[in-house]
Amino acid sequence: MNLLFIMLGVVILVLGATWLVEGASSIAKRLGISALTIGLTVVAFGTSAPELLVNLISSLEGSSDIAIGNVLGSNIFNTFMILGLAALIKPVGVQHSTVKIEIPFFLLSALALWVLSNGMFLDSATLNVISRSAGLVLLLLFCVFMYYNFLIGKEDPASTSTEIKTRKLWLSILMVVGGLSFLVGGGKLIVFGAVNMATKLGVSQSIIGLTIVAAGTSLPELATSAVAAYRNKPDIAIGNVVGSNIFNILLVLDLTSSINPIKLYSGANFDLTLNIVAGILMLVFAVSGPGRKFDRREGMILVMVYLVYLTYLIINA
């Protein structure tokens, strides 16, 4: 039953995020807001809405292990499983700007998160915690990233273009309200099911957050990257993964820690380090492959790393 709660919550989350993005985009277009601005704000926020709502609800209910586990697990799943599967479907090409700016920015974010959350190791603190001040640093980095996206979008509007359908105003408002309601309801179902499942199985909430919850909230990214790779749109496939990873660290964790400082679970440094390794591997594969591509061999390596990691989690649960 708890697994069904989580699965139902994921479906409701995805529907809610879709309705919110489409309704809000339609309203923004009616107000004369450019497609570029909508793509960089409404659509970008919508892709991180599932992780964000699960984390906000987890934080409010005192389940910080699910919150941090969801973000780290989503990033690990995005990089190793989603990008790996996309490369297995069809080799994924990488733009020069992605290699030069976006992947290094994700790596910088991962390193910043490790430093900001390791007070015990660096400052002899009593607990490893992502504090509100650490969240502020992440927010500043997020503003830098959004400003970079805005500049890139102005230079090449097609890079952030999105098809926006204008609907009747009452329908757009209804979609926004319904989408927000579904996001809250789906998030509550996921957190409720995850906490109960961890209790029933006798495992930590972080394990459930790193695996089932993380994979569930990453389903939109999985579908987008797989379809993009199949349709020979590699920029979307890898941009979706890198962008989602950056948003998860700099926006989702920032807003979550602003509600309640996030205490790190035992063993979180392993997952924080693997998050850094994910960025390093993406950078190495992107610059070392022929023609800056993630080929099927590298895709297989990424998928195998995730399967080994998943086995490690199960054995140590």
Summary of the structure (lengths in Angstrom):
residues: 317
radius of gyration: 18.8
end to end distance: 20.4
largest distance: 57.5
contacts: 1181
relative contact order: 0.23
helix: 82%
strand: 3%
